[in-house]
Amino acid sequence: MTTCENRGVRNPRNCNECLCPLGYAGKFCTERPKSSENSKCRGETVSATQEYKDLTITLGNVNKAEQEEFEQCFFWIESPPNTQLEVRVAGLNGTYPNDGCPYAGVELKMRRDPRLTGRR
């Protein structure tokens, strides 16, 4: 029997694989998903340290045109068990005078249940 990690559920059409929440991939939901084909960002897994690290990510559409599909780029920040992380968003460039996120967005998932929406 397949055991799904990270709150994934067994696929009812194929009991040997899992349906994973956004941000997880692989047969058992233990892998970081690949970035979408239309994204310049490749994503990575970063190990947290005692010192701050800078991570610059470029997302979105420089032409400010709405896209059929959102770019998706996944970063995982890992730390030892029972530690806390501090994440600072130093800045977001661009002006987007629209409601919602038709051009770009960032979501930080910090809850134990990865199915829940994180900070946006």
Rosetta constraint file for C-alpha pairs under 8 A:
AtomPair CA 1 CA 15 HARMONIC 7.47 0.50
AtomPair CA 1 CA 16 HARMONIC 7.13 0.50
AtomPair CA 2 CA 10 HARMONIC 7.00 0.50
AtomPair CA 2 CA 15 HARMONIC 6.68 0.50
AtomPair CA 2 CA 16 HARMONIC 5.52 0.50
AtomPair CA 2 CA 17 HARMONIC 6.58 0.50
AtomPair CA 2 CA 18 HARMONIC 7.63 0.50
AtomPair CA 2 CA 28 HARMONIC 7.59 0.50
AtomPair CA 3 CA 10 HARMONIC 7.61 0.50
AtomPair CA 3 CA 28 HARMONIC 6.73 0.50
AtomPair CA 4 CA 8 HARMONIC 5.19 0.50
AtomPair CA 4 CA 9 HARMONIC 5.91 0.50
AtomPair CA 4 CA 10 HARMONIC 6.56 0.50
AtomPair CA 4 CA 17 HARMONIC 7.91 0.50
AtomPair CA 4 CA 18 HARMONIC 5.85 0.50
AtomPair CA 4 CA 28 HARMONIC 4.79 0.50
AtomPair CA 4 CA 29 HARMONIC 6.20 0.50
AtomPair CA 5 CA 28 HARMONIC 5.85 0.50
AtomPair CA 5 CA 29 HARMONIC 5.42 0.50
AtomPair CA 5 CA 30 HARMONIC 6.28 0.50
AtomPair CA 6 CA 20 HARMONIC 7.69 0.50
AtomPair CA 6 CA 21 HARMONIC 7.67 0.50
AtomPair CA 6 CA 24 HARMONIC 7.69 0.50
AtomPair CA 6 CA 29 HARMONIC 6.33 0.50
AtomPair CA 6 CA 30 HARMONIC 7.21 0.50
AtomPair CA 6 CA 113 HARMONIC 7.36 0.50
AtomPair CA 6 CA 114 HARMONIC 6.70 0.50
AtomPair CA 7 CA 20 HARMONIC 7.33 0.50
AtomPair CA 7 CA 21 HARMONIC 7.08 0.50
AtomPair CA 7 CA 113 HARMONIC 6.80 0.50
AtomPair CA 7 CA 114 HARMONIC 6.98 0.50
AtomPair CA 7 CA 115 HARMONIC 7.13 0.50
AtomPair CA 8 CA 18 HARMONIC 6.06 0.50
AtomPair CA 8 CA 19 HARMONIC 5.51 0.50
AtomPair CA 8 CA 20 HARMONIC 4.40 0.50
AtomPair CA 8 CA 21 HARMONIC 5.94 0.50
AtomPair CA 8 CA 28 HARMONIC 7.58 0.50
AtomPair CA 8 CA 29 HARMONIC 6.22 0.50
AtomPair CA 9 CA 18 HARMONIC 5.38 0.50
AtomPair CA 9 CA 19 HARMONIC 5.29 0.50
AtomPair CA 9 CA 20 HARMONIC 6.68 0.50
AtomPair CA 10 CA 14 HARMONIC 7.68 0.50
AtomPair CA 10 CA 15 HARMONIC 5.77 0.50
AtomPair CA 10 CA 16 HARMONIC 7.50 0.50
AtomPair CA 10 CA 17 HARMONIC 6.11 0.50
AtomPair CA 10 CA 18 HARMONIC 4.38 0.50
AtomPair CA 10 CA 19 HARMONIC 6.03 0.50
AtomPair CA 11 CA 15 HARMONIC 5.42 0.50
AtomPair CA 11 CA 16 HARMONIC 7.52 0.50
AtomPair CA 11 CA 17 HARMONIC 5.85 0.50
AtomPair CA 11 CA 18 HARMONIC 5.01 0.50
AtomPair CA 11 CA 19 HARMONIC 5.49 0.50
AtomPair CA 16 CA 27 HARMONIC 7.83 0.50
AtomPair CA 17 CA 27 HARMONIC 4.99 0.50
AtomPair CA 17 CA 28 HARMONIC 6.44 0.50
AtomPair CA 18 CA 26 HARMONIC 7.85 0.50
AtomPair CA 18 CA 27 HARMONIC 5.75 0.50
AtomPair CA 18 CA 28 HARMONIC 5.61 0.50
AtomPair CA 18 CA 29 HARMONIC 6.69 0.50
AtomPair CA 19 CA 29 HARMONIC 7.52 0.50
AtomPair CA 20 CA 24 HARMONIC 5.76 0.50
AtomPair CA 20 CA 25 HARMONIC 5.95 0.50
AtomPair CA 20 CA 26 HARMONIC 7.93 0.50
AtomPair CA 20 CA 28 HARMONIC 7.83 0.50
AtomPair CA 20 CA 29 HARMONIC 5.37 0.50
AtomPair CA 21 CA 25 HARMONIC 7.94 0.50
AtomPair CA 21 CA 29 HARMONIC 7.88 0.50
AtomPair CA 21 CA 114 HARMONIC 6.51 0.50
AtomPair CA 21 CA 115 HARMONIC 5.36 0.50
AtomPair CA 22 CA 114 HARMONIC 7.54 0.50
AtomPair CA 22 CA 115 HARMONIC 6.96 0.50
AtomPair CA 23 CA 32 HARMONIC 6.53 0.50
AtomPair CA 23 CA 33 HARMONIC 6.28 0.50
AtomPair CA 23 CA 74 HARMONIC 6.54 0.50
AtomPair CA 23 CA 114 HARMONIC 7.74 0.50
AtomPair CA 24 CA 29 HARMONIC 5.23 0.50
AtomPair CA 24 CA 30 HARMONIC 6.35 0.50
AtomPair CA 24 CA 31 HARMONIC 5.72 0.50
AtomPair CA 24 CA 32 HARMONIC 5.26 0.50
AtomPair CA 24 CA 33 HARMONIC 5.64 0.50
AtomPair CA 25 CA 29 HARMONIC 4.67 0.50
AtomPair CA 25 CA 30 HARMONIC 6.30 0.50
AtomPair CA 25 CA 31 HARMONIC 4.94 0.50
AtomPair CA 25 CA 32 HARMONIC 5.75 0.50
AtomPair CA 25 CA 33 HARMONIC 4.98 0.50
AtomPair CA 26 CA 30 HARMONIC 6.15 0.50
AtomPair CA 26 CA 31 HARMONIC 5.34 0.50
AtomPair CA 26 CA 32 HARMONIC 7.85 0.50
AtomPair CA 26 CA 33 HARMONIC 7.62 0.50
AtomPair CA 32 CA 45 HARMONIC 7.88 0.50
AtomPair CA 32 CA 74 HARMONIC 6.96 0.50
AtomPair CA 32 CA 75 HARMONIC 7.76 0.50
AtomPair CA 32 CA 76 HARMONIC 7.28 0.50
AtomPair CA 33 CA 74 HARMONIC 6.63 0.50
AtomPair CA 34 CA 42 HARMONIC 7.24 0.50
AtomPair CA 34 CA 43 HARMONIC 7.48 0.50
AtomPair CA 34 CA 73 HARMONIC 7.26 0.50
AtomPair CA 34 CA 74 HARMONIC 7.23 0.50
AtomPair CA 35 CA 39 HARMONIC 6.45 0.50
AtomPair CA 35 CA 41 HARMONIC 6.88 0.50
AtomPair CA 35 CA 42 HARMONIC 5.53 0.50
AtomPair CA 35 CA 43 HARMONIC 6.51 0.50
AtomPair CA 35 CA 71 HARMONIC 7.59 0.50
AtomPair CA 35 CA 72 HARMONIC 5.37 0.50
AtomPair CA 35 CA 73 HARMONIC 4.50 0.50
AtomPair CA 35 CA 74 HARMONIC 6.40 0.50
AtomPair CA 36 CA 71 HARMONIC 5.79 0.50
AtomPair CA 36 CA 72 HARMONIC 5.16 0.50
AtomPair CA 36 CA 73 HARMONIC 6.69 0.50
AtomPair CA 37 CA 71 HARMONIC 7.87 0.50
AtomPair CA 38 CA 71 HARMONIC 6.04 0.50
AtomPair CA 39 CA 59 HARMONIC 7.47 0.50
AtomPair CA 39 CA 71 HARMONIC 5.13 0.50
AtomPair CA 39 CA 72 HARMONIC 6.58 0.50
AtomPair CA 39 CA 73 HARMONIC 7.02 0.50
AtomPair CA 40 CA 58 HARMONIC 7.71 0.50
AtomPair CA 40 CA 59 HARMONIC 7.47 0.50
AtomPair CA 41 CA 57 HARMONIC 7.11 0.50
AtomPair CA 41 CA 58 HARMONIC 6.66 0.50
AtomPair CA 41 CA 59 HARMONIC 6.88 0.50
AtomPair CA 41 CA 73 HARMONIC 5.90 0.50
AtomPair CA 42 CA 73 HARMONIC 6.22 0.50
AtomPair CA 42 CA 74 HARMONIC 7.69 0.50
AtomPair CA 43 CA 73 HARMONIC 5.33 0.50
AtomPair CA 43 CA 74 HARMONIC 4.95 0.50
AtomPair CA 43 CA 75 HARMONIC 5.02 0.50
AtomPair CA 44 CA 74 HARMONIC 6.88 0.50
AtomPair CA 44 CA 75 HARMONIC 5.01 0.50
AtomPair CA 44 CA 76 HARMONIC 6.52 0.50
AtomPair CA 45 CA 75 HARMONIC 5.66 0.50
AtomPair CA 45 CA 76 HARMONIC 4.64 0.50
AtomPair CA 45 CA 77 HARMONIC 5.95 0.50
AtomPair CA 45 CA 78 HARMONIC 7.19 0.50
AtomPair CA 46 CA 75 HARMONIC 7.32 0.50
AtomPair CA 46 CA 76 HARMONIC 6.08 0.50
AtomPair CA 46 CA 77 HARMONIC 4.82 0.50
AtomPair CA 46 CA 78 HARMONIC 6.14 0.50
AtomPair CA 47 CA 77 HARMONIC 5.78 0.50
AtomPair CA 47 CA 78 HARMONIC 4.89 0.50
AtomPair CA 47 CA 79 HARMONIC 6.14 0.50
AtomPair CA 48 CA 77 HARMONIC 6.29 0.50
AtomPair CA 48 CA 78 HARMONIC 5.83 0.50
AtomPair CA 48 CA 79 HARMONIC 5.34 0.50
AtomPair CA 48 CA 85 HARMONIC 7.61 0.50
AtomPair CA 49 CA 53 HARMONIC 7.80 0.50
AtomPair CA 49 CA 79 HARMONIC 7.81 0.50
AtomPair CA 59 CA 71 HARMONIC 7.42 0.50
AtomPair CA 59 CA 104 HARMONIC 6.69 0.50
AtomPair CA 60 CA 64 HARMONIC 7.81 0.50
AtomPair CA 60 CA 71 HARMONIC 7.04 0.50
AtomPair CA 60 CA 103 HARMONIC 5.87 0.50
AtomPair CA 60 CA 104 HARMONIC 4.83 0.50
AtomPair CA 60 CA 105 HARMONIC 7.85 0.50
AtomPair CA 61 CA 65 HARMONIC 6.47 0.50
AtomPair CA 61 CA 66 HARMONIC 8.00 0.50
AtomPair CA 61 CA 103 HARMONIC 6.41 0.50
AtomPair CA 61 CA 104 HARMONIC 7.44 0.50
AtomPair CA 64 CA 96 HARMONIC 7.99 0.50
AtomPair CA 64 CA 103 HARMONIC 6.26 0.50
AtomPair CA 65 CA 103 HARMONIC 6.80 0.50
AtomPair CA 66 CA 102 HARMONIC 5.74 0.50
AtomPair CA 66 CA 103 HARMONIC 5.70 0.50
AtomPair CA 67 CA 102 HARMONIC 7.56 0.50
AtomPair CA 67 CA 103 HARMONIC 7.25 0.50
AtomPair CA 70 CA 103 HARMONIC 7.89 0.50
AtomPair CA 70 CA 104 HARMONIC 7.64 0.50
AtomPair CA 71 CA 104 HARMONIC 8.00 0.50
AtomPair CA 79 CA 83 HARMONIC 6.60 0.50
AtomPair CA 79 CA 84 HARMONIC 7.89 0.50
AtomPair CA 79 CA 85 HARMONIC 7.65 0.50
AtomPair CA 96 CA 103 HARMONIC 7.69 0.50
AtomPair CA 98 CA 102 HARMONIC 7.56 0.50
AtomPair CA 101 CA 105 HARMONIC 5.90 0.50
AtomPair CA 105 CA 120 HARMONIC 7.20 0.50
AtomPair CA 106 CA 120 HARMONIC 5.66 0.50
AtomPair CA 107 CA 117 HARMONIC 7.84 0.50
AtomPair CA 107 CA 118 HARMONIC 5.82 0.50
AtomPair CA 107 CA 119 HARMONIC 5.42 0.50
AtomPair CA 107 CA 120 HARMONIC 4.47 0.50
AtomPair CA 108 CA 118 HARMONIC 5.14 0.50
AtomPair CA 108 CA 119 HARMONIC 5.02 0.50
AtomPair CA 108 CA 120 HARMONIC 6.49 0.50
AtomPair CA 109 CA 114 HARMONIC 6.72 0.50
AtomPair CA 109 CA 116 HARMONIC 7.82 0.50
AtomPair CA 109 CA 117 HARMONIC 6.68 0.50
AtomPair CA 109 CA 118 HARMONIC 4.16 0.50
AtomPair CA 109 CA 119 HARMONIC 6.48 0.50
AtomPair CA 110 CA 114 HARMONIC 7.75 0.50
AtomPair CA 110 CA 118 HARMONIC 6.20 0.50
AtomPair CA 110 CA 119 HARMONIC 7.85 0.50
AtomPair CA 111 CA 116 HARMONIC 7.31 0.50
AtomPair CA 111 CA 118 HARMONIC 7.19 0.50
